[in-house]
């Protein structure tokens, strides 16, 4: 069915669009859209390396790794909002000395917390080849793109401000950058738990114009960010690992807001363009939508732990998604 423009352009429009596609496609899962934060039982039981402990200490603003409490390490492991820890046991890892190998530590804890139900690249982003044959490598690649999204939204905030956008939209961009910092931290920790580090993103400075900004937002925001939000919702209920499902559910809600921001800014940017440039932006967005089924086919080959679906189902969902947005 066609999706009326004035309906999905409303504040919850992108959320409604994603819910419609998830409900119509034979994906074998229910949507997590519209949920409210609620306390849920959570638990962690995993080994710890010296590197992981150092990363947790660094996020605690220079805390000495040897003085980390069990609760602090547990909070960094559970991936929930404002956790209430019921039980906690921590053994810190020991660094290798001489011919002695590093001795792994362990965190075992449980409690409850609120579970809040592939990001936007900045201009000039330098793509890094990703080898996503394993779950750890895939999580590292996802964390790399979330890291790049921090700069993308900070860049977008400056662009909106310079072009006379509202203070509210500038703040929405900055809030999105903070969301991406959280996503980067969560996915980096998960990748590390599977033995993979994350490559720092890099962007090369280049020319910037209103047309380039509008084109970038139309493709990276309106199309790719919206599709990423749908994928995150899907994976959040299909992923095999419980912790991964929690993380992806939180990311899905954030990415849905980011996608709505892109569509709201699309109207703002296009309104500043000449008629010819506006047509160019619309055509670029349309092409990105046509390319989505091919992208979905590649994403269907991701590790099964992420809740992959058959290629034909993924392509059908992307096709319907594109048709809805193009309507």
C-alpha positions as CSV (number, residue, x, y, z in Angstrom):
1,X,0.0,0.0,0.0
2,X,1.1,3.6,-0.5
3,X,2.3,5.5,2.6
4,X,0.7,9.0,2.7
5,X,3.5,11.6,3.0
6,X,1.7,13.7,5.6
7,X,1.2,10.7,7.8
8,X,4.8,9.4,8.1
9,X,6.3,12.9,8.2
10,X,4.7,13.4,11.6
11,X,6.8,13.1,14.7
12,X,6.3,9.4,15.1
13,X,6.2,8.8,11.3
14,X,9.4,6.8,10.9
15,X,8.4,4.7,13.9
16,X,5.1,4.0,12.3
17,X,6.7,3.1,8.9
18,X,9.1,0.6,10.5
19,X,6.3,-1.0,12.5
20,X,4.3,-1.4,9.3
21,X,7.1,-3.1,7.4
22,X,7.9,-5.4,10.3
23,X,4.3,-6.4,10.6
24,X,3.8,-7.0,6.9
25,X,7.0,-8.9,6.2
26,X,7.3,-12.6,7.1
27,X,10.2,-12.1,9.4
28,X,9.2,-14.4,12.2
29,X,9.3,-11.8,15.0
30,X,7.3,-9.1,16.6
31,X,8.2,-5.4,16.8
32,X,9.8,-3.8,19.8
33,X,8.4,-0.4,18.8
34,X,6.4,1.6,21.2
35,X,7.7,-0.1,24.4
36,X,8.3,1.8,27.6
37,X,11.4,1.4,29.7
38,X,10.7,-1.2,32.4
39,X,12.9,-3.1,34.9
40,X,13.9,-6.5,33.7
41,X,16.1,-9.2,35.2
42,X,19.6,-9.2,33.8
43,X,22.8,-11.2,34.5
44,X,26.4,-11.4,33.4
45,X,28.9,-14.2,33.5
46,X,32.0,-13.6,31.4
47,X,35.8,-13.6,31.5
48,X,37.7,-10.3,31.7
49,X,41.1,-9.4,30.2
50,X,43.4,-6.7,31.4
51,X,42.5,-4.6,28.3
52,X,38.8,-4.8,29.1
53,X,39.4,-3.7,32.7
54,X,41.6,-0.8,31.5
55,X,38.8,0.3,29.1
56,X,36.2,0.2,32.0
57,X,38.6,2.2,34.2
58,X,39.2,4.8,31.5
59,X,35.4,5.4,31.2
60,X,35.4,6.0,34.9
61,X,37.5,9.2,34.3
62,X,40.9,7.9,35.3
63,X,40.0,5.4,37.9
64,X,42.9,3.0,38.8
65,X,41.9,-0.3,37.3
66,X,43.0,-2.2,40.4
67,X,40.5,-0.2,42.5
68,X,37.4,-0.9,40.3
69,X,34.6,-2.3,42.4
70,X,32.5,-5.3,41.5
71,X,29.5,-3.1,41.0
72,X,31.3,-0.8,38.6
73,X,32.5,-3.7,36.4
74,X,29.0,-5.2,36.6
75,X,27.4,-1.9,35.4
76,X,29.8,-1.8,32.5
77,X,28.8,-5.3,31.5
78,X,25.0,-5.5,31.9
79,X,24.1,-2.9,29.3
80,X,21.0,-1.6,31.1
81,X,19.9,1.8,32.4
82,X,20.3,2.5,36.1
83,X,21.0,-1.1,37.1
84,X,20.1,-2.4,40.6
85,X,22.6,-5.1,41.4
86,X,21.5,-8.0,43.6
87,X,24.6,-10.1,43.6
88,X,28.2,-9.6,42.4
89,X,31.4,-11.5,42.3
90,X,34.6,-10.1,40.6
91,X,38.0,-11.6,40.0
92,X,40.4,-9.1,38.4
93,X,42.7,-10.4,35.6
94,X,46.4,-10.5,36.2
95,X,48.9,-9.2,33.6
96,X,51.5,-11.5,32.1
97,X,54.9,-11.4,33.7
98,X,57.9,-12.8,32.1
99,X,57.0,-16.2,30.6
100,X,53.7,-16.3,32.5
101,X,50.6,-15.9,30.4
102,X,47.9,-13.4,31.3
103,X,45.4,-14.8,33.8
104,X,41.9,-14.0,32.9
105,X,39.5,-12.5,35.4
106,X,35.8,-13.0,35.7
107,X,32.6,-11.0,36.5
108,X,29.5,-12.8,37.7
109,X,26.6,-10.6,38.7
110,X,22.8,-10.2,38.4
111,X,20.1,-7.7,39.1
112,X,17.6,-5.7,37.2
113,X,17.5,-2.5,35.1
114,X,15.5,-0.6,32.5
115,X,15.9,-1.9,29.0
116,X,15.3,0.9,26.6
117,X,13.6,-0.4,23.7
118,X,24.8,1.1,11.5
119,X,25.1,4.6,11.8
120,X,25.4,7.7,9.7
121,X,28.8,8.5,8.2
122,X,30.2,12.0,8.2
123,X,31.1,13.8,5.0
124,X,34.5,12.6,3.7
125,X,34.3,9.3,5.7
126,X,37.0,6.9,4.7
127,X,35.6,3.4,4.3
128,X,37.5,0.6,5.9
129,X,37.2,-2.9,4.5
130,X,35.3,-5.1,6.8
131,X,35.6,-8.9,7.1
132,X,32.4,-9.9,8.9
133,X,32.6,-13.7,8.8
134,X,32.4,-13.9,12.6
135,X,30.2,-12.3,15.2
136,X,33.1,-10.5,16.8
137,X,34.3,-9.1,13.5
138,X,30.8,-7.9,12.7
139,X,30.4,-6.2,16.1
140,X,33.7,-4.5,15.5
141,X,32.6,-3.2,12.1
142,X,29.3,-2.0,13.6
143,X,31.1,-0.2,16.4
144,X,33.4,1.5,13.8
145,X,30.4,3.0,12.0
146,X,28.8,4.0,15.3
147,X,32.0,5.8,16.2
148,X,32.0,7.6,12.9
149,X,28.4,8.6,13.6
150,X,29.5,10.7,16.6
151,X,31.4,13.0,14.3
152,X,28.6,12.9,11.7
153,X,26.0,14.3,14.1
154,X,28.4,16.9,15.6
155,X,29.1,18.0,12.0
156,X,25.3,18.1,11.3
157,X,24.7,20.2,14.4
158,X,27.2,22.8,13.1
159,X,25.7,22.7,9.6
160,X,22.1,23.3,10.9
161,X,23.3,26.1,13.1
162,X,25.2,27.8,10.2
163,X,22.2,27.5,7.9
164,X,19.9,29.2,10.4
165,X,18.2,26.1,11.7
166,X,16.3,26.0,15.0
167,X,18.1,25.6,18.3
168,X,15.9,22.6,18.9
169,X,17.1,20.8,15.8
170,X,20.7,21.7,16.7
171,X,20.2,20.1,20.1
172,X,18.6,17.1,18.5
173,X,21.8,16.6,16.5
174,X,23.9,16.9,19.6
175,X,21.7,14.5,21.5
176,X,22.1,12.0,18.6
177,X,25.9,12.3,18.9
178,X,25.6,11.4,22.6
179,X,23.5,8.4,21.6
180,X,26.2,7.3,19.2
181,X,28.8,7.5,21.9
182,X,26.8,5.1,23.9
183,X,26.3,2.8,20.9
184,X,30.1,2.8,20.3
185,X,30.9,1.9,23.9
186,X,28.4,-0.9,24.0
187,X,29.4,-2.5,20.7
188,X,33.1,-2.0,21.4
189,X,32.7,-3.9,24.6
190,X,30.8,-6.7,22.9
191,X,33.4,-6.9,20.1
192,X,36.2,-7.1,22.7
193,X,34.4,-9.9,24.5
194,X,34.6,-11.8,21.2
195,X,38.3,-11.0,20.7
196,X,38.0,-8.1,18.2
197,X,39.2,-4.5,18.5
198,X,37.6,-1.5,16.7
199,X,39.4,0.6,14.1
200,X,39.1,4.4,14.7
201,X,37.2,6.1,11.9
202,X,38.8,8.7,9.7
203,X,37.3,11.5,7.5
204,X,39.1,13.5,4.9
205,X,38.2,17.2,4.7
206,X,36.7,18.3,1.5
207,X,34.4,20.9,-0.1
208,X,31.1,21.6,1.7
209,X,28.1,23.3,0.2
210,X,24.4,23.4,0.9
211,X,23.8,21.0,-2.0
212,X,26.3,18.5,-0.6
213,X,24.8,18.7,2.9
214,X,21.3,18.1,1.5
215,X,22.5,15.2,-0.6
216,X,24.3,13.6,2.3
217,X,21.4,13.9,4.6
218,X,19.0,12.5,2.0
219,X,21.1,9.4,1.4
220,X,22.8,8.8,4.8
221,X,20.0,10.0,6.9
222,X,16.6,9.5,5.2
223,X,17.5,6.2,3.5
224,X,20.4,4.5,5.3
225,X,19.7,5.7,8.8
226,X,16.0,4.7,8.5
227,X,16.9,1.3,7.1
228,X,19.5,0.8,9.9
229,X,16.7,1.5,12.4
230,X,14.5,-1.2,10.9
231,X,17.4,-3.7,10.9
232,X,18.2,-2.9,14.6
233,X,14.6,-3.5,15.6
234,X,14.6,-6.8,13.7
235,X,17.9,-8.0,15.1
236,X,16.9,-7.0,18.6
237,X,14.3,-9.8,18.7
238,X,16.1,-12.3,16.6
239,X,19.7,-12.2,17.9
240,X,20.7,-15.4,19.7
241,X,22.5,-13.8,22.7
242,X,20.3,-12.1,25.4
243,X,22.8,-9.3,26.0
244,X,23.1,-8.6,22.3
245,X,19.3,-8.4,22.1
246,X,19.2,-5.8,24.9
247,X,21.9,-3.7,23.3
248,X,20.2,-3.8,19.9
249,X,16.8,-2.9,21.3
250,X,18.3,0.3,22.9
251,X,20.1,1.1,19.6
252,X,16.9,0.6,17.6
253,X,15.0,3.2,19.5
254,X,17.8,5.7,19.2
255,X,18.2,5.1,15.5
256,X,14.5,5.5,14.9
257,X,14.7,9.0,16.4
258,X,17.8,9.8,14.3
259,X,16.0,8.7,11.2
260,X,13.1,11.0,12.0
261,X,15.5,13.8,12.5
262,X,17.0,13.2,9.1
263,X,13.5,13.5,7.5
264,X,12.7,16.6,9.4
265,X,16.0,18.2,8.3
266,X,15.4,17.1,4.7
267,X,12.5,19.5,4.5
268,X,14.6,22.3,6.0
269,X,17.5,21.7,3.6
270,X,15.4,21.3,0.5
271,X,13.6,24.5,1.3
272,X,16.9,26.4,1.1
273,X,17.8,24.9,-2.3
274,X,17.2,26.1,-5.8
275,X,14.5,24.1,-7.7
276,X,17.2,22.4,-9.9
277,X,19.2,21.4,-6.8
278,X,16.1,20.2,-5.0
279,X,15.3,17.9,-7.9
280,X,18.9,16.5,-7.8
281,X,18.5,15.7,-4.1
282,X,15.2,13.9,-4.7
283,X,16.7,11.8,-7.5
284,X,19.7,10.9,-5.3
285,X,17.4,9.8,-2.5
286,X,15.3,7.8,-5.0
287,X,18.4,6.0,-6.3
288,X,19.5,5.1,-2.7
289,X,16.1,3.6,-2.1
290,X,16.3,1.5,-5.3
291,X,19.7,0.2,-4.1
292,X,18.3,-1.0,-0.8
293,X,17.3,-4.5,-1.9
294,X,20.9,-5.2,-3.0
295,X,22.2,-3.9,0.3
296,X,19.7,-6.1,2.2
297,X,20.9,-9.2,0.3
298,X,24.4,-8.6,1.5
299,X,23.3,-8.0,5.1
300,X,21.4,-11.3,5.1
301,X,24.7,-13.0,5.0
302,X,25.8,-11.7,8.4
303,X,26.5,-14.2,11.2
304,X,23.5,-16.2,12.3
305,X,24.0,-15.0,15.9
306,X,22.7,-11.6,14.8
307,X,19.4,-13.1,13.8
308,X,19.9,-13.2,10.1
309,X,16.9,-13.9,7.9
310,X,16.9,-15.7,4.5
311,X,18.1,-13.5,1.6
312,X,14.7,-13.6,-0.2
313,X,12.9,-12.4,3.0
314,X,15.4,-9.6,3.5
315,X,15.1,-8.5,-0.1
316,X,11.3,-8.5,0.1
317,X,11.4,-6.4,3.3
318,X,13.8,-3.9,1.7
319,X,11.7,-3.7,-1.4
320,X,8.5,-3.0,0.6
321,X,10.4,-0.5,2.7
322,X,11.7,1.3,-0.4
323,X,8.2,1.4,-1.9
324,X,6.7,2.9,1.4
325,X,9.3,5.6,1.6
326,X,9.1,6.4,-2.2
327,X,5.3,6.7,-2.1
